[in-house]
Amino acid sequence: MPTQKPGENPTRPGEYVERGPRGGTVPKPRQVTIEPGDKPLPPTQKPGHTWERVGPMKK
């Protein structure tokens, strides 16, 4: 899945998880729920990390 940088407008609502600079996993990643109309994506724990959409919003 493509990743997005913090501060960008999310392409779609859903669950996003923090990824490392090359798309790998990070220890204790942040996970956020982006709802329709939410923007921009929040900051990550470290510079260079990105956000990856992992699925639809949880109910």
DSSP file (Angstrom, degrees, kcal/mol; ACC not computed):
  #  RESIDUE AA STRUCTURE BP1 BP2  ACC     N-H-->O    O-->H-N    N-H-->O    O-->H-N    TCO  KAPPA ALPHA  PHI   PSI    X-CA   Y-CA   Z-CA
    1    1 A M              0   0    0      0, 0.0     2,-0.1     0, 0.0    53,-0.0   0.000 360.0 360.0 360.0 145.0    0.0    0.0    0.0
    2    2 A P        -     0   0    0      0, 0.0    51,-0.6     0, 0.0     2,-0.3  -0.407 360.0-139.0 -71.1 150.5    1.2    3.5   -0.7
    3    3 A T  E     -A   52   0A   0     49,-0.2     2,-0.3    -2,-0.1    49,-0.2  -0.703   8.5-147.3-107.1 162.1    2.2    5.6    2.3
    4    4 A Q  E     -A   51   0A   0     47,-2.8    47,-3.3    -2,-0.3     3,-0.1  -0.948  17.0-117.5-129.0 150.4    1.6    9.3    3.0
    5    5 A K    >   -     0   0    0     -2,-0.3     3,-1.8    45,-0.2    36,-0.3  -0.502  39.6 -92.6 -83.6 152.6    3.6   11.9    4.8
    6    6 A P  T 3  S+     0   0    0      0, 0.0    -1,-0.1     0, 0.0     3,-0.1  -0.372 113.6  32.1 -59.0 142.7    2.4   13.7    8.0
    7    7 A G  T 3  S+     0   0    0     34,-1.9     2,-0.1     1,-0.4    -2,-0.0   0.227  92.5 117.5  91.5 -14.5    0.7   16.9    7.1
    8    8 A E  S <  S-     0   0    0     -3,-1.8    33,-2.8    34,-0.1    -1,-0.4  -0.489  75.7-104.3 -79.8 156.2   -0.7   15.6    3.8
    9    9 A N        -     0   0    0     31,-0.2    30,-0.1    -2,-0.1    -4,-0.1  -0.678  44.1-110.6 -76.6 131.8   -4.4   15.4    3.3
   10   10 A P        -     0   0    0      0, 0.0    -1,-0.1     0, 0.0    -6,-0.0  -0.339  13.9-141.2 -65.5 143.5   -5.5   11.7    3.6
   11   11 A T  S    S+     0   0    0      1,-0.2    -2,-0.0    -3,-0.0    -7,-0.0   0.864  83.1   3.6 -72.1 -35.6   -6.6   10.0    0.3
   12   12 A R  S    S-     0   0    0     24,-0.0    -1,-0.2     2,-0.0    22,-0.1  -0.988  80.5-104.4-146.4 151.3   -9.3    8.1    2.0
   13   13 A P        +     0   0    0      0, 0.0     2,-0.3     0, 0.0    22,-0.2  -0.358  68.9  87.6 -68.6 159.3  -10.8    7.8    5.5
   14   14 A G  E    S-B   34   0A   0     20,-2.4    20,-3.2    42,-0.2     2,-0.4  -0.942  79.1 -33.0 147.8-166.2   -9.9    4.7    7.6
   15   15 A E  E     -BC  33  55A   0     40,-2.5    39,-3.0    -2,-0.3    40,-0.9  -0.766  53.3-168.4 -90.8 129.8   -7.4    3.3   10.0
   16   16 A Y  E     -BC  32  53A   0     16,-3.0    16,-2.5    -2,-0.4     2,-0.4  -0.946   3.7-163.1-120.8 141.1   -3.8    4.5    9.5
   17   17 A V  E     -BC  31  52A   0     35,-2.6    35,-2.4    -2,-0.4    14,-0.2  -0.941  26.7-108.0-123.9 146.7   -0.6    3.0   11.1
   18   18 A E  E     - C   0  51A   0     12,-2.4     8,-0.4    -2,-0.4     2,-0.3  -0.497  36.4-169.6 -74.3 137.3    2.8    4.6   11.4
   19   19 A R  E     - C   0  50A   0     31,-2.9    31,-2.0    -2,-0.2     6,-0.2  -0.879  22.5-104.9-125.1 158.0    5.6    3.1    9.2
   20   20 A G    >   -     0   0    0      4,-3.5     3,-1.9    -2,-0.3    30,-0.2  -0.072  48.9 -83.6 -72.8 178.8    9.3    3.6    9.1
   21   21 A P  T 3  S+     0   0    0      0, 0.0    -1,-0.1     0, 0.0    27,-0.1   0.774 131.3  37.7 -59.2 -29.3   11.2    5.6    6.5
   22   22 A R  T 3  S-     0   0    0     28,-0.0    27,-0.1     2,-0.0    -2,-0.1   0.167 127.6 -91.9-108.4  17.8   11.3    2.8    4.0
   23   23 A G  S <  S+     0   0    0     -3,-1.9    26,-0.0     1,-0.2     2,-0.0   0.468  84.3 132.4  91.2   2.3    7.8    1.5    4.8
   24   24 A G        -     0   0    0      1,-0.1    -4,-3.5    -5,-0.1    -1,-0.2  -0.232  63.0 -83.5 -81.4 173.8    8.8   -1.0    7.4
   25   25 A T        -     0   0    0     -6,-0.2    -1,-0.1     4,-0.0    -6,-0.1  -0.374  38.6-151.8 -74.6 156.4    7.3   -1.6   10.9
   26   26 A V        -     0   0    0     -8,-0.4     2,-0.2    -6,-0.1    -8,-0.1  -0.931  29.0 -95.6-124.4 151.1    8.4    0.6   13.8
   27   27 A P  S    S-     0   0    0      0, 0.0     0, 0.0     0, 0.0     0, 0.0  -0.477 106.2  -1.2 -66.9 135.5    8.3   -0.3   17.5
   28   28 A K  S    S-     0   0    0     -2,-0.2     2,-0.0     1,-0.1    -3,-0.0   0.944  90.8-159.0  50.2  60.0    5.1    0.8   19.2
   29   29 A P        -     0   0    0      0, 0.0     2,-0.2     0, 0.0    -1,-0.1  -0.351  15.1-116.7 -69.4 147.7    3.6    2.4   16.1
   30   30 A R        -     0   0    0     -2,-0.0   -12,-2.4   -11,-0.0     2,-0.4  -0.585  27.6-160.8 -77.1 145.9    0.9    5.1   16.4
   31   31 A Q  E     -B   17   0A   0     -2,-0.2     2,-0.3   -14,-0.2   -14,-0.2  -1.000  10.5-177.4-130.2 132.5   -2.4    4.1   14.9
   32   32 A V  E     -B   16   0A   0    -16,-2.5   -16,-3.0    -2,-0.4     2,-0.6  -0.915  23.9-133.1-129.2 154.2   -5.1    6.8   14.1
   33   33 A T  E     -B   15   0A   0     -2,-0.3     2,-0.6   -18,-0.2   -18,-0.2  -0.942  19.2-159.9-106.0 122.5   -8.6    6.8   12.7
   34   34 A I  E     -B   14   0A   0    -20,-3.2   -20,-2.4    -2,-0.6    23,-0.1  -0.913   9.2-162.2-104.2 120.3   -9.2    9.3   10.0
   35   35 A E    >   -     0   0    0     -2,-0.6     3,-2.5   -22,-0.2   -23,-0.0  -0.586  39.4 -74.0 -96.4 161.1  -12.9   10.2    9.4
   36   36 A P  T 3  S+     0   0    0      0, 0.0    -1,-0.1     0, 0.0     3,-0.1  -0.312 123.3  21.0 -54.5 131.6  -14.3   11.8    6.3
   37   37 A G  T 3  S+     0   0    0      1,-0.3     2,-0.3    -3,-0.1    -3,-0.0   0.242  90.4 131.5  92.6 -13.2  -13.3   15.5    6.3
   38   38 A D    <   -     0   0    0     -3,-2.5    -1,-0.3   -29,-0.0     3,-0.1  -0.548  41.1-158.3 -72.4 135.2  -10.4   15.0    8.7
   39   39 A K        +     0   0    0     -2,-0.3   -30,-0.1     1,-0.2     2,-0.1  -0.919  43.6  22.2-166.9 152.9   -7.2   16.6    7.5
   40   40 A P  S    S-     0   0    0      0, 0.0   -31,-0.2     0, 0.0    -1,-0.2   0.708  76.9-109.0 -86.2-179.2   -4.2   16.8    7.6
   41   41 A L        -     0   0    0    -33,-2.8   -34,-1.9   -36,-0.3    -2,-0.0  -0.439  43.6-110.3 -66.1 143.1   -2.6   13.6    8.8
   42   42 A P        -     0   0    0      0, 0.0   -34,-0.1     0, 0.0   -35,-0.1  -0.166  38.4 -82.9 -73.1 168.1   -1.1   14.0   12.3
   43   43 A P        -     0   0    0      0, 0.0     2,-0.2     0, 0.0     7,-0.1  -0.276  42.3-131.4 -64.8 156.2    2.7   14.1   13.1
   44   44 A T        -     0   0    0      5,-0.2     7,-0.1     2,-0.1     4,-0.0  -0.515  26.7-102.0 -99.9 174.2    4.6   10.8   13.5
   45   45 A Q  S    S+     0   0    0     -2,-0.2    -1,-0.1     1,-0.1   -27,-0.0   0.830 103.2  20.0 -68.1 -32.7    6.9    9.9   16.4
   46   46 A K  S >  S-     0   0    0      0, 0.0     3,-1.6     0, 0.0    -2,-0.1  -0.968  91.3 -94.7-136.7 150.7   10.1   10.6   14.4
   47   47 A P  T 3  S+     0   0    0      0, 0.0     3,-0.1     0, 0.0    -2,-0.0  -0.352 109.2  33.3 -60.3 144.3   11.0   12.6   11.2
   48   48 A G  T 3  S+     0   0    0      1,-0.4     2,-0.1   -28,-0.1     0, 0.0   0.196  88.1 121.4  94.0 -16.7   10.9   10.5    8.1
   49   49 A H    <   -     0   0    0     -3,-1.6    -1,-0.4   -27,-0.1     2,-0.2  -0.426  44.3-160.9 -76.5 158.0    8.1    8.1    9.2
   50   50 A T  E     - C   0  19A   0    -31,-2.0   -31,-2.9   -30,-0.2     2,-0.4  -0.750  16.3-110.3-130.8 176.1    5.0    7.9    7.1
   51   51 A W  E     -AC   4  18A   0    -47,-3.3   -47,-2.8    -2,-0.2     2,-0.4  -0.917  24.0-166.2-112.2 138.6    1.3    6.8    7.4
   52   52 A E  E     -AC   3  17A   0    -35,-2.4   -35,-2.6    -2,-0.4     2,-0.4  -0.991  22.0-127.3-124.9 131.7   -0.1    3.7    5.7
   53   53 A R  E     + C   0  16A   0    -51,-0.6   -37,-0.3    -2,-0.4   -39,-0.0  -0.640  27.5 177.7 -76.3 127.0   -3.9    3.0    5.4
   54   54 A V  E     -     0   0A   0    -39,-3.0   -38,-0.2    -2,-0.4    -1,-0.1   0.474  55.0 -43.9-110.9  -4.8   -4.5   -0.5    6.8
   55   55 A G  E    S- C   0  15A   0    -40,-0.9   -40,-2.5   -42,-0.0    -1,-0.3  -0.955  74.4 -46.3 163.4-179.5   -8.3   -0.7    6.4
   56   56 A P  S    S-     0   0    0      0, 0.0   -42,-0.2     0, 0.0   -41,-0.1  -0.184  73.3 -74.7 -70.7 168.2  -11.7    0.9    6.8
   57   57 A M        -     0   0    0    -43,-0.1     2,-0.3   -23,-0.1   -24,-0.1  -0.344  48.2-120.8 -62.7 141.5  -12.7    2.8   10.0
   58   58 A K              0   0    0      1,-0.1    -1,-0.1    -3,-0.1   -44,-0.0  -0.629 360.0 360.0 -82.6 145.0  -13.6    0.6   13.0
   59   59 A K              0   0    0     -2,-0.3    -1,-0.1     0, 0.0    -2,-0.1   0.450 360.0 360.0 -87.7 360.0  -17.1    0.9   14.3
